[in-house]
């Protein structure tokens, strides 16, 4: 066996799998140059979302939260796979924040996506090659990939479902961290966690293809004061370069996404 191939098994980690909606129609309705430009922008969005600085207000205080390279990613045709180095406390919120940024900026670039976040095992393989090589050899497999893929494809909107296991794991780890008396970004653990849930996660009706189910999802609509997605922009996302002609399957995704945006912008939801 070639000893340059490195195998990295992670027994428990957070994984997000996101798919670009209308990919086939996008390819058929764009030139090679236009398609390349769109995917260059998509790559920039994902890469920049892994390093962020966000400001949150909590009463009279303001906190600056910075994200670092704790997240790995691959983009393969119409699929984005993102995963954390492990499932230790804080990495869940790193991934949630990164996914939120990807969703919002993809929406602004007329690239509607959907997906899911899960917590399970993966194995990542990469082959360490001389720097002069012009190609990459890497792959990722595992239960988390299959679980996220199935959950993502089962939804009927532009949105990202967070599996209940992620919420349970985060709550358990939070309890352990509170007992240690630690802090993140100068915030007590409990306050840090509540702030992230309040800003980035919504407890709402998830439109699955087999019916609506209550659960948690990424709140990607609002990025701050007066920075939010608009319901009237949803149709443009599904029409732009995708040849939408009123197909019922696409129409349902549009309606469900509009409803989600209206719920978030009206502030009538729970974390």
C-alpha positions in Angstrom: 0.0 0.0 0.0 1.2 3.5 -0.8 2.3 5.0 2.5 1.6 8.5 1.2 -2.2 7.9 1.6 -3.3 9.2 5.0 -6.4 7.9 6.6 -8.2 10.0 9.2 -11.0 8.3 11.1 -13.2 10.6 13.2 -15.7 8.6 15.4 -17.9 11.5 16.1 -18.0 14.8 14.2 -20.5 17.3 12.8 -21.1 17.1 9.1 -23.1 19.3 6.7 -24.0 18.2 3.2 -25.5 20.9 1.0 -26.8 20.5 -2.6 -27.3 23.1 -5.2 -31.0 23.0 -6.4 -31.7 23.1 -10.1 -28.1 22.1 -11.0 -29.0 20.2 -14.2 -31.1 23.2 -15.5 -28.3 25.5 -14.5 -25.8 23.6 -16.6 -28.1 23.4 -19.6 -28.9 27.1 -19.5 -25.4 28.6 -19.1 -22.3 28.8 -21.1 -19.1 27.0 -19.9 -17.7 30.4 -18.9 -20.8 31.5 -17.0 -20.9 28.2 -15.2 -17.2 28.4 -14.3 -17.8 32.0 -12.9 -20.7 30.8 -10.8 -18.8 28.0 -9.3 -15.7 30.2 -8.7 -18.1 32.4 -6.7 -19.5 29.3 -4.9 -16.0 28.3 -3.9 -15.2 31.8 -2.6 -18.4 31.8 -0.6 -17.6 28.5 1.1 -13.9 29.3 1.8 -14.7 32.8 3.2 -17.4 31.4 5.4 -14.8 29.4 7.4 -13.1 32.6 8.5 -15.6 35.1 9.8 -16.1 37.9 12.3 -19.6 38.5 13.6 -20.9 41.1 16.0 -23.7 40.2 18.4 -25.6 42.5 20.8 -26.7 41.3 24.2 -28.5 44.0 26.1 -26.0 46.9 26.4 -23.0 44.7 25.5 -21.6 43.8 22.1 -19.5 40.8 21.4 -17.3 40.0 18.5 -17.1 36.3 17.6 -14.4 35.0 15.3 -14.4 31.7 13.5 -11.2 29.9 12.5 -10.2 26.9 10.3 -11.9 24.2 12.4 -13.9 23.1 9.4 -12.9 21.1 6.4 -14.8 21.1 3.1 -15.0 19.5 -0.4 -17.1 20.8 -3.3 -17.9 18.1 -5.9 -20.1 19.3 -8.8 -23.4 20.4 -7.1 -22.5 19.1 -3.6 -20.7 20.8 -0.7 -19.5 18.7 2.2 -18.3 20.4 5.3 -17.1 18.7 8.5 -15.5 19.6 11.8 -12.3 18.1 13.2 -14.3 16.4 16.0 -17.5 16.9 18.0 -16.0 18.8 20.9 -18.0 21.7 22.3 -18.0 24.8 20.2 -17.4 23.0 16.9 -21.1 22.6 16.4 -21.6 26.3 16.5 -18.6 26.9 14.2 -20.3 24.7 11.6 -23.7 26.2 12.1 -22.4 29.7 11.6 -20.4 28.7 8.5 -23.4 27.0 6.9 -25.6 30.1 7.7 -23.1 32.3 5.9 -23.0 29.9 2.9 -26.8 29.8 2.6 -27.2 33.6 2.8 -24.5 34.4 0.3 -25.6 31.7 -2.1 -29.1 33.1 -2.0 -27.7 36.5 -2.9 -25.9 34.9 -5.9 -29.1 33.1 -7.1 -27.7 29.7 -6.1 -30.4 28.1 -4.0 -29.2 25.2 -1.8 -30.6 22.8 0.7 -29.0 20.3 3.1 -28.7 18.8 6.6 -26.3 18.8 9.5 -25.7 15.5 11.4 -23.4 14.1 14.0 -21.8 10.7 13.3 -18.5 9.1 12.1 -16.5 9.8 8.9 -13.2 8.7 7.5 -11.2 11.1 5.4 -8.5 9.9 3.0 -5.9 12.2 1.4 -2.8 11.5 -0.5 0.2 13.7 0.2 1.7 14.6 -3.1 4.6 16.8 -4.2 3.6 20.5 -4.3 4.4 20.6 -8.0 1.5 18.2 -8.8 -1.6 19.8 -10.3 -4.2 17.5 -9.0 -5.8 16.5 -5.7 -6.5 13.0 -4.4 -9.0 13.0 -1.6 -12.1 11.2 -0.5 -14.5 11.1 2.5 -16.8 8.3 3.5 -18.8 7.4 6.6 -22.2 7.1 8.3 -22.5 10.8 8.6 -22.2 11.3 4.9 -25.0 8.9 4.1 -27.2 10.3 6.9 -26.8 13.9 5.8 -27.3 13.0 2.1 -30.6 11.2 2.8 -31.9 14.0 5.1 -30.9 16.7 2.6 -32.7 15.1 -0.3 -35.8 14.5 1.7 -36.6 18.2 2.2 -38.7 20.5 0.0 -37.3 24.0 0.4 -34.2 26.1 0.4 -33.1 25.3 4.0 -30.9 23.2 6.2 -32.3 20.7 8.8 -30.3 20.0 11.9 -30.7 16.4 13.1 -31.9 16.1 16.7 -28.7 14.2 17.6 -26.7 17.4 17.1 -28.9 19.3 19.5 -28.7 16.6 22.1 -24.9 16.3 21.8 -24.4 20.0 22.0 -26.6 20.2 25.2 -24.7 17.4 26.8 -21.4 19.0 26.0 -22.6 22.4 27.2 -23.6 21.0 30.6 -20.1 19.5 30.9 -18.4 22.8 30.0 -20.6 24.8 32.4 -19.4 22.5 35.2 -15.8 23.3 34.2 -16.6 27.1 34.4 -15.1 27.9 31.1 -15.9 30.7 28.6 -15.7 31.4 24.9 -14.9 34.9 23.5 -15.2 36.2 27.1 -18.8 34.9 27.3 -19.9 32.4 30.0 -20.6 29.1 28.3 -24.4 29.2 28.9 -24.6 32.8 27.5 -22.4 31.9 24.5 -24.7 28.9 23.7 -27.9 30.9 24.1 -26.6 33.7 21.9 -25.7 31.2 19.1 -29.1 29.5 19.2 -30.9 32.8 19.2 -29.0 34.1 16.2 -28.4 31.1 14.1 -30.9 28.3 14.8 -34.7 28.2 14.5 -37.2 25.7 15.9 -39.8 25.5 13.1 -41.8 23.3 10.8 -39.5 21.5 8.4 -41.1 20.8 5.0 -40.1 17.2 4.2 -41.4 15.6 1.0 -43.3 13.1 3.1 -44.9 15.8 5.3 -44.1 18.6 7.8 -42.1 17.8 10.9 -41.1 20.0 13.8 -37.4 20.4 14.2 -34.4 22.7 14.2 -33.0 24.4 11.1 -30.4 27.0 10.2 -31.7 30.5 10.5 -30.0 31.9 7.4 -32.4 34.7 6.5 -31.3 37.4 8.9 -27.6 38.4 9.2 -28.1 41.4 11.4 -30.0 44.6 11.6 -31.5 45.4 8.2 -29.5 42.6 6.5 -31.9 39.9 5.5 -33.3 37.9 2.6 -36.5 39.0 1.1 -39.5 36.8 0.1 -39.7 38.3 -3.3 -36.2 37.2 -4.1 -37.0 33.5 -3.8 -38.6 33.2 -7.2 -35.6 34.9 -8.8 -33.3 32.3 -7.1 -35.2 29.4 -8.7 -35.7 31.2 -12.1 -32.2 32.6 -12.8 -30.5 30.5 -15.5 -32.6 27.5 -14.5 -35.5 27.6 -17.0 -38.2 27.4 -14.4 -41.6 27.1 -16.0 -44.0 26.5 -13.1 -43.1 22.9 -12.4 -45.1 21.7 -9.4 -42.0 20.3 -7.6 -40.1 23.6 -7.9 -43.2 25.6 -7.0 -43.5 23.8 -3.7 -39.9 24.6 -2.8 -40.5 28.2 -3.6 -43.6 28.4 -1.5 -42.0 26.7 1.5 -38.9 28.9 1.3 -41.1 32.1 1.1 -43.0 30.9 4.1 -39.8 30.3 6.0 -38.4 33.7 5.2 -41.7 35.4 6.3 -41.6 33.5 9.6 -38.0 34.6 10.3 -38.5 38.2 9.3 -41.6 38.5 11.4 -39.6 37.2 14.4 -42.5 34.8 15.1 -40.3 31.8 15.9 -38.6 30.0 18.7 -34.9 28.9 19.0 
